Amino acid sequence: MQGQASVELDRLSTSIFLPDQADISPEASSADGEDKNEPNRAAKGRKKKRRSKPRNFQTVLEAIGRKRDLIARIRDSLISLQRLLTHYTGTVATEHSDQQQIIVRLKNVARDVESLREHASFMTSKVYFLLDATLGMINIEQNAIIKIFSVAAVIFLPPTLIALIYEMNFEFMPELEWPFGYPLAIGLMIVSTILPFWFFKRRGWL
């Protein structure tokens, strides 16, 4: 059970840090081996489908919670087993001083249980690391969404300002009498939208 939990933690780590490879299973690997003679176009199509699969961090968090409970139960079982072995070893040594072979075997089993408990502690720390990594990925996606909205607000701010200026009801506004006033205002709005977009694109913010 502990080995299976370790394998499942590795799969969770892959789904967080390597989402393009998260759906690779033994069946998929064998299927890829059988399709080596197919055209490259079909293989590229499968890769595109695999990469287009979005990450569902809610599912990842639920899986991390289940693995944390499983590892906690494993650690409790190992601690109970270790205490039982310690107690039984002392009982055998006290009541059966001639059973040295049994005592040696019990001590070997106790050492194995201790190593398994240390590995369970390692998996517990890995679970918390994956939890922090998942929350960090969620924050990164949220920041990316907020950045898009912020950039969009900045891009549409200049044309909105121009439109608000010409919505003012002042008596003396020379531009209202110009034959090309309306095309000029539309042109200013378009230019004031394109320039911030070009600037953000050049700086790599989009």
N, C-alpha and C positions, 0 to 999 in steps of 0.2 A: 504493500500500500504506500509506503514511504517513497519507494522508487517511482511509482506511478504519479504521486504528488509532485515529485521533482520534475518529471517529464512534462506534466501539465503546466508547471510554473515556467518552464522553458518555452512552451507554446505561447503562454501569456506574454512573456517578454518579447517574443517574435511579433506578436500581434500589436504590441505597443511601439516598438522601435523599428520593425521591418514589416509594415502592413502589406507590402507587395508580395511578401512570401508567407503571410499568415495562413493562407488557405491551402498551402502545400501539404498534402497528406501522403502516406505511403501508397494509397490507391492512385492518387494523382501522379505520383512519381512513376509508378509502374505504367500508367496510361501514357505518360510522356515517352517512356522507353519504347512502347509499342508503336508510337506514332512518329518515329524518327524518319521514316521514308515518306511522310506526307509533305506537301509543298510548304515552303517557308511562310507563305501568306497565312495559312491556317494557324501555324504556330504563333505568328505575330498577333493574330486575332485573339488567341487564347491569352496571350500576355496582356493585351490591352484590356480584356475583360477582367483579368485578375487585378490589374493595377487600378481599375476604375471602381473597385469595391470600396465603399467608404468605411471608415472605422466607427464602430458604435461603442463609445466609451462607457455608456451605461451598462452594456453587456460585460465589458471588461471589468468594471468595478464590481458588478455582481459576482463574476467569476473569482475575482481576487478575494472577496468576502467569503465565498464558499471554501476556497483553498486555505484561508486563514483559520477557519473553524476546523477544517480537517486536520491541519498540522497541529493545532492546539490539542485536539483529541489524541493525536499520535504522541505528542509530548507527555500528556497526562498518563497515557498507557505505558510509555517507556519508564517514566518515573515510578509508577506503581510496580512495574515489573522489576526495576532495579532495587527498590526497597524490599520486595519479596525475596529476591535472590540474596541480598545481603543478610536478611533475617534467617533464611534457610541455611546459608553457609555457616553462620554462627551456630545455629542449632546442630548441624551435622558435626561441626568441629567440637562442640561441647559434649554431645551425647555419643558420638561415634568417632572416637579419636583415631580409629584404624582405617577410616574411609578417606584416605588422603587423595585417592584418585577422583572421587566424587567432588571433593573440595576444589581440586585443581580445575576440573571441568566447569564447576559452578563459577569460579573466578574468571575463567575464560569467557563464559556466557555473559557475566556481568560487565566485562570489558567491552564485549561486542554491543551490549545494550547502551553502555556509556558513549561509544562512538556513534551509535544511531541517534542518541539524544543530542549530541553535539551537532550532528547533521540536521536534525530537526530544528535546532536553534538557528543554524545557518539559513535554513529555508524560511524561518519566521522573519529574519532580517531581510531576506530577499523579497518576501511578500510586502513588507513595509516600504522597501525601495520601489517596487513596482507600483504600489499605491501612490507614492509621491510622484513618480514619473507620470502616471496617468493623470493626476491632478495638474501637473505641469503642462502636459499636452493639451488638456482642456483649456487652461489659461492662455496658451499660445493661440489656439483656435479662436477663443473669444477676443483676444487682442487683435487678431487679424480682421475679424468682423468689425470691431469698433474702428479700426484704422480705415477700412473701406468707407464706413459712414462718415468719418471725419473728413476724409479726402473729398468725398462727394459734396459735403456741406461747404467746404472751401471752394470747390470748383463752381458751384452754383451761386455762391455769394455775390460775385461781381455782377452777373446779369440781373440778379434780383435787385441789387442796389440801383442799377440803371433804370429798371422798370419802375422802382419806387420814386425815383427822381422825376420821371415824366408823368407820374400819377398825381403830383402835387398841383393844387389848384391856385397857382399864382397868376396874377393878371398879366405880368410881363414875362413871357417865356418865348424868346425869339425862335427857338427851334420848332415851335408848333406851327409857325407860318412858313417854314422852309418846304419847298417841293419835295426835297429828298430827306426830310426829317425822319420819316418812318423807316425807310431803308437804312438810314444811318444808325438809328437806334437798334434795329435788328442786327446790323453788322457788328455794332459794338458789343451786343450781347453774345454773339457767336464767337467773336475774337476773345472776349474776356472769359469765355468758357474753355476755349482751346488752349490758351496760353497757360493757365494753371495745370491743365491736364498734361500738356507737353513738359512742363517743368517737373511735375511729380514723376512722370515716366522717365525722364532723363536722370533724375536722382535715384531711381530704383525704388521708389516708394509704392509703386503699383505693380 
